[in-house]
Amino acid sequence: MSGRLFFSWRMFAAARDRDDLIFSINRNARARGKLNPVSDLSGSQFRRRYRLTKEMFKRLCQELKQNTNLRSSQRVSIEIKVLTALFFYASGSYQRPVGVAKHLCQKICSVYIEQVTQALTHANILNKYIKFPDTPSARRAISQRFYSKYGIPGIIGYIDGSHFKIVMPRKEEEHFYYSRKHYHSLNVQMVCDDQYRIINVNPKFGGANHDAFVWQNSDLNDYVQTLHQNGEMVWLLGDSGYPQRPWLMTPILDAVPESEEDRYNKRHRKARVLIENTFSRMKNRWRCLHKDRVLHYKPLKCARIILACSVLHNLCINHSLVDSDEENDHEIEDTENLNSDSEVAILEATSELIRGRQVRQQLVRRLQ
């Protein structure tokens, strides 16, 4: 008798739990149906929460729908998926608060963040928003703007690396990501133009790799070399952590004060604020990348999140959207004094170094 009663009680409890689950699902679905941040929030509230204007958000959703595999599901619209990801990128909060705010459980919230990240890093989106100048006219336009602002001819971008903190990877690969700053990170190489727009990004290397090593093994290095070999006199600017090359101009060490070399260094340092402020603006707008945050994902997914935020950064640049935090909260990181000359020397090829110094000396004389 007691066994039959227990079995009946279990059946009743299972049915009750199933009814509660269905009720919870329907309640959250109704809540999501009523949720419309675009109309419920003011323009400033929406921008403060999601870092984009309402019009930019609508265009982004439409663009992702047209050019990627991101789609609405039966219960959740594509707009809610994008908002979930934007809130995570912008706040740096863990996924549970994000999910509660959007009436989503943590697991499904993680799924939507992954879907939107993949959409933002789709080839159609990346090729549109992160594009190195691939024609002589495009490179000439950037070079002319650099010259008018900083007085250095031939510059098409400033290159540097920045460390983005990640959680400790698997033990067998941990040593690739433990940086000289004593935390696990990705050493992300970026190139920006004179308008703080990211024109190239490489998030593939762990924090244990030196800036010069990342550059030496990047496709961009080969591409800029090809331009130089084809007779196009353009180059990138980089700090002393990079090897001097005919296509990469670095500062002149131990320049005599008030000399031609010293004047070149001053202009070089003045231009360097571009890349520092680019990193600062991106990390301050998209707080999941901030120096006080850690990305709690595997390195590959962390790299995709950085790429996604780079796309969103350029989207804001294209729409001239400046966040108030960006103007007051700069994260200037002096990597020049942290780089070891001996590390760079190991990577330098003597003939290219000599030719690079000769080209740099010609450039110094042209500044007079």
C-alpha positions as CSV (number, residue, x, y, z in Angstrom):
1,M,0.0,0.0,0.0
2,S,2.8,2.4,1.0
3,G,4.6,1.6,-2.2
4,R,1.5,2.6,-4.3
5,L,1.1,5.8,-2.4
6,F,4.8,6.7,-2.9
7,F,4.5,6.0,-6.6
8,S,1.4,8.2,-6.8
9,W,3.2,10.9,-5.0
10,R,6.1,10.8,-7.4
11,M,3.8,11.0,-10.3
12,F,2.0,13.9,-8.8
13,A,5.3,15.7,-8.0
14,A,6.6,15.1,-11.6
15,A,3.4,16.5,-13.1
16,R,3.5,19.5,-10.8
17,D,7.2,20.3,-11.7
18,R,6.3,19.9,-15.4
19,D,3.4,22.4,-15.0
20,D,5.7,24.8,-13.1
21,L,8.3,24.6,-15.8
22,I,5.7,25.2,-18.6
23,F,4.3,28.1,-16.6
24,S,7.8,29.6,-16.1
25,I,8.6,29.2,-19.8
26,N,5.4,30.9,-20.9
27,R,5.8,33.7,-18.3
28,N,9.3,34.5,-19.5
29,A,8.1,34.3,-23.1
30,R,5.3,36.8,-22.3
31,A,7.8,39.0,-20.5
32,R,10.2,38.9,-23.5
33,G,7.3,39.7,-25.8
34,K,6.5,42.8,-23.8
35,L,10.1,43.8,-23.6
36,N,11.0,46.5,-26.1
37,P,14.1,48.5,-25.0
38,V,14.0,50.5,-28.2
39,S,10.7,52.1,-27.2
40,D,10.8,51.6,-23.4
41,L,14.2,53.4,-22.9
42,S,15.1,56.9,-23.8
43,G,17.8,57.5,-26.3
44,S,20.4,58.3,-23.6
45,Q,19.4,55.3,-21.5
46,F,19.6,53.0,-24.4
47,R,23.0,54.3,-25.4
48,R,24.3,54.1,-21.9
49,R,23.2,50.5,-21.5
50,Y,24.0,49.2,-25.0
51,R,26.7,51.7,-26.2
52,L,24.9,52.2,-29.5
53,T,22.2,54.6,-30.6
54,K,18.8,53.1,-31.4
55,E,19.2,53.8,-35.1
56,M,22.6,52.1,-35.1
57,F,21.2,49.1,-33.3
58,K,18.4,48.7,-35.8
59,R,20.8,48.9,-38.7
60,L,23.1,46.4,-37.1
61,C,20.3,43.9,-36.6
62,Q,19.3,44.2,-40.2
63,E,22.8,43.9,-41.4
64,L,23.5,40.7,-39.3
65,K,20.2,39.2,-40.6
66,Q,21.1,39.9,-44.2
67,N,24.8,38.9,-44.2
68,T,25.1,36.2,-41.5
69,N,23.4,33.1,-40.2
70,L,21.9,34.9,-37.2
71,R,18.1,34.5,-37.1
72,S,15.2,34.9,-34.7
73,S,14.1,31.7,-33.0
74,Q,10.5,30.7,-32.2
75,R,10.5,32.5,-28.9
76,V,13.3,35.0,-29.1
77,S,13.8,37.7,-31.7
78,I,17.1,38.6,-33.3
79,E,16.9,42.0,-31.6
80,I,16.8,40.4,-28.1
81,K,19.8,38.2,-29.0
82,V,21.8,41.2,-30.1
83,L,20.8,43.2,-27.1
84,T,21.9,40.3,-24.8
85,A,25.3,40.3,-26.4
86,L,25.6,44.1,-26.5
87,F,24.8,44.3,-22.8
88,F,27.4,41.7,-22.0
89,Y,30.1,43.4,-24.2
90,A,29.3,46.8,-22.7
91,S,29.0,45.9,-19.0
92,G,31.5,43.1,-18.6
93,S,29.0,41.5,-16.3
94,Y,28.7,37.7,-16.0
95,Q,25.9,36.1,-17.9
96,R,23.6,35.5,-15.0
97,P,22.8,39.2,-14.4
98,V,22.5,39.6,-18.2
99,G,20.1,36.7,-18.4
100,V,17.9,37.9,-15.5
101,A,17.7,41.3,-17.1
102,K,16.5,39.8,-20.4
103,H,14.3,37.1,-18.8
104,L,16.7,34.4,-20.1
105,C,18.4,31.7,-18.1
106,Q,22.2,31.7,-18.0
107,K,22.6,28.8,-20.3
108,I,20.5,30.2,-23.1
109,C,22.0,33.6,-22.6
110,S,25.5,32.1,-23.2
111,V,24.1,30.5,-26.4
112,Y,22.9,33.9,-27.7
113,I,26.2,35.7,-26.9
114,E,28.0,33.0,-28.8
115,Q,25.6,33.3,-31.8
116,V,26.0,37.1,-32.0
117,T,29.8,36.9,-31.5
118,Q,30.0,34.5,-34.4
119,A,27.7,36.7,-36.5
120,L,29.9,39.8,-35.8
121,T,33.0,37.9,-36.7
122,H,31.5,36.5,-39.9
123,A,33.7,37.2,-43.0
124,N,31.0,39.4,-44.5
125,I,31.0,41.7,-41.4
126,L,34.8,41.6,-40.7
127,N,35.7,42.4,-44.3
128,K,33.4,45.4,-44.2
129,Y,34.3,47.0,-40.9
130,I,38.0,46.0,-40.4
131,K,39.7,46.6,-43.6
132,F,43.4,47.5,-44.3
133,P,43.6,50.0,-47.2
134,D,44.0,47.8,-50.2
135,T,44.3,50.4,-53.0
136,P,47.0,53.0,-53.6
137,S,44.3,55.8,-53.5
138,A,43.1,54.6,-50.1
139,R,46.6,54.4,-48.7
140,R,47.4,57.8,-50.1
141,A,44.3,59.3,-48.4
142,I,45.4,58.0,-45.0
143,S,49.0,59.1,-45.6
144,Q,48.0,62.6,-46.5
145,R,45.9,62.9,-43.3
146,F,48.8,61.6,-41.2
147,Y,51.1,64.1,-42.8
148,S,48.8,67.0,-42.2
149,K,48.4,66.1,-38.5
150,Y,51.9,64.8,-37.6
151,G,54.2,66.0,-40.3
152,I,55.5,62.5,-41.2
153,P,55.0,61.4,-44.8
154,G,54.1,58.0,-46.0
155,I,52.4,56.7,-42.8
156,I,49.4,54.5,-43.3
157,G,48.9,53.3,-39.7
158,Y,50.3,52.9,-36.2
159,I,50.9,49.4,-34.9
160,D,51.0,48.2,-31.3
161,G,50.0,45.3,-29.1
162,S,47.9,45.2,-26.0
163,H,47.2,42.5,-23.5
164,F,43.6,41.3,-22.9
165,K,43.2,39.3,-19.7
166,I,41.7,35.8,-20.0
167,V,41.1,33.0,-17.5
168,M,43.8,30.4,-17.1
169,P,43.8,28.0,-20.1
170,R,44.4,24.3,-20.0
171,K,47.6,23.2,-18.2
172,E,49.2,21.9,-21.4
173,E,48.9,25.3,-23.2
174,E,49.0,27.6,-20.2
175,H,52.7,28.7,-20.9
176,F,51.6,30.3,-24.2
177,Y,49.4,32.7,-22.4
178,Y,51.2,33.7,-19.3
179,S,52.5,37.2,-19.9
180,R,55.4,39.2,-18.5
181,K,52.8,41.1,-16.5
182,H,52.1,38.0,-14.5
183,Y,48.7,37.2,-15.7
184,H,47.1,35.1,-18.5
185,S,46.3,37.1,-21.6
186,L,46.1,37.4,-25.4
187,N,48.7,39.8,-26.9
188,V,46.5,41.4,-29.5
189,Q,48.2,43.3,-32.4
190,M,46.2,46.2,-33.8
191,V,46.8,48.8,-36.4
192,C,44.8,52.1,-36.4
193,D,44.5,55.0,-38.8
194,D,44.5,58.7,-37.9
195,Q,40.8,58.5,-37.0
196,Y,41.3,55.8,-34.3
197,R,39.7,53.3,-36.7
198,I,41.1,49.7,-36.4
199,I,42.3,48.7,-39.9
200,N,43.9,45.4,-38.8
201,V,43.7,43.2,-35.8
202,N,45.4,39.9,-34.9
203,P,44.2,38.2,-31.7
204,K,45.8,34.8,-32.4
205,F,48.8,34.9,-30.1
206,G,49.1,34.4,-26.3
207,G,50.4,36.9,-23.9
208,A,53.8,35.1,-23.6
209,N,54.7,36.2,-27.1
210,H,56.6,39.5,-27.7
211,D,55.1,42.2,-29.9
212,A,57.9,41.7,-32.4
213,F,57.2,38.0,-32.6
214,V,53.5,38.6,-33.3
215,W,54.4,41.1,-36.0
216,Q,57.1,38.8,-37.6
217,N,54.5,36.0,-37.9
218,S,51.6,38.1,-39.1
219,D,50.1,38.3,-42.6
220,L,50.2,42.1,-42.5
221,N,54.0,42.0,-42.3
222,D,54.2,40.1,-45.5
223,Y,51.6,42.4,-47.1
224,V,53.4,45.7,-46.2
225,Q,56.7,44.2,-47.4
226,T,55.1,43.4,-50.7
227,L,54.0,47.0,-51.0
228,H,57.5,48.2,-50.3
229,Q,59.0,45.8,-52.8
230,N,56.6,47.0,-55.5
231,G,58.0,50.5,-55.0
232,E,55.3,52.0,-52.9
233,M,56.9,54.2,-50.2
234,V,54.5,53.7,-47.4
235,W,55.2,52.4,-43.9
236,L,53.7,51.8,-40.4
237,L,54.8,53.5,-37.2
238,G,55.7,51.3,-34.2
239,D,57.4,51.7,-30.9
240,S,60.8,50.5,-29.9
241,G,59.4,47.0,-29.2
242,Y,59.4,46.4,-33.0
243,P,62.4,45.9,-35.3
244,Q,63.3,48.8,-37.6
245,R,62.5,47.9,-41.2
246,P,62.1,49.8,-44.4
247,W,58.3,49.4,-44.1
248,L,58.2,49.9,-40.3
249,M,59.5,53.1,-38.7
250,T,60.5,53.0,-35.0
251,P,62.0,55.7,-32.7
252,I,65.7,56.5,-32.8
253,L,67.3,55.4,-29.6
254,D,69.7,57.9,-27.8
255,A,68.9,60.7,-30.1
256,V,70.8,64.0,-29.3
257,P,68.4,66.6,-28.0
258,E,67.3,69.3,-30.5
259,S,68.8,67.2,-33.3
260,E,67.0,66.1,-36.5
261,E,66.6,62.6,-34.9
262,D,65.1,64.2,-31.8
263,R,62.6,66.1,-33.8
264,Y,61.6,62.9,-35.6
265,N,61.2,61.1,-32.2
266,K,58.9,63.9,-30.9
267,R,56.6,63.6,-34.0
268,H,56.7,59.8,-33.6
269,R,55.7,60.0,-30.0
270,K,52.9,62.5,-30.8
271,A,51.5,60.1,-33.3
272,R,51.7,57.2,-30.9
273,V,48.7,58.6,-28.9
274,L,46.5,57.3,-31.7
275,I,47.0,53.6,-31.0
276,E,47.0,54.1,-27.2
277,N,43.7,56.0,-27.4
278,T,42.3,53.4,-29.7
279,F,42.9,50.6,-27.2
280,S,41.6,52.9,-24.4
281,R,38.4,53.8,-26.2
282,M,37.6,50.2,-27.1
283,K,38.3,48.9,-23.6
284,N,36.3,51.7,-22.0
285,R,33.3,51.4,-24.2
286,W,33.2,47.5,-24.2
287,R,33.9,46.8,-20.6
288,C,34.2,43.1,-21.0
289,L,37.7,43.9,-22.4
290,H,38.6,46.4,-19.6
291,K,41.9,46.0,-17.8
292,D,40.0,45.1,-14.5
293,R,38.0,42.4,-16.2
294,V,38.9,38.8,-17.2
295,L,37.3,37.0,-20.1
296,H,36.2,33.6,-18.7
297,Y,36.3,31.6,-21.9
298,K,38.7,29.5,-23.8
299,P,41.4,31.5,-25.8
300,L,39.7,31.0,-29.2
301,K,36.3,32.3,-28.0
302,C,38.1,35.2,-26.2
303,A,39.8,36.1,-29.6
304,R,36.4,36.1,-31.3
305,I,34.9,38.4,-28.6
306,I,37.8,40.8,-29.1
307,L,37.2,40.7,-32.9
308,A,33.5,41.4,-32.3
309,C,34.2,44.4,-30.1
310,S,36.7,45.7,-32.7
311,V,33.9,45.6,-35.3
312,L,31.6,47.4,-32.9
313,H,34.3,50.0,-32.2
314,N,34.7,50.7,-35.9
315,L,30.9,50.9,-36.2
316,C,30.9,53.7,-33.6
317,I,33.8,55.4,-35.4
318,N,31.9,55.3,-38.7
319,H,28.9,57.0,-37.0
320,S,31.1,59.5,-35.1
321,L,29.7,58.2,-31.8
322,V,31.9,59.3,-28.9
323,D,31.2,58.0,-25.5
324,S,31.8,60.4,-22.6
325,D,33.8,57.8,-20.7
326,E,36.3,57.6,-23.6
327,E,37.3,61.2,-23.2
328,N,38.2,61.0,-19.5
329,D,39.3,57.4,-18.8
330,H,42.4,56.7,-20.9
331,E,44.5,53.7,-20.3
332,I,47.9,54.7,-21.5
333,E,50.4,51.8,-21.3
334,D,54.0,52.6,-21.8
335,T,55.2,49.5,-23.5
336,E,58.3,51.2,-24.9
337,N,60.3,51.0,-21.7
338,L,59.1,47.4,-21.0
339,N,60.4,45.9,-24.2
340,S,63.8,44.3,-24.0
341,D,66.2,45.3,-26.7
342,S,67.8,41.9,-26.6
343,E,64.5,40.2,-27.4
344,V,64.1,42.4,-30.5
345,A,67.7,41.8,-31.5
346,I,67.0,38.0,-31.7
347,L,64.3,38.6,-34.3
348,E,66.1,41.2,-36.4
349,A,67.6,40.3,-39.8
350,T,70.8,42.4,-40.2
351,S,70.3,43.4,-43.9
352,E,66.7,44.5,-43.4
353,L,67.7,46.4,-40.3
354,I,70.4,48.3,-42.1
355,R,68.1,49.1,-45.0
356,G,65.4,50.1,-42.6
357,R,67.7,52.5,-40.8
358,Q,68.8,54.0,-44.1
359,V,65.1,54.6,-45.1
360,R,64.4,56.1,-41.7
361,Q,67.4,58.5,-42.0
362,Q,66.1,59.6,-45.4
363,L,62.7,60.2,-43.7
364,V,64.3,62.2,-40.9
365,R,66.0,64.5,-43.5
366,R,62.7,65.0,-45.3
367,L,61.1,66.4,-42.2
368,Q,63.3,69.5,-42.3
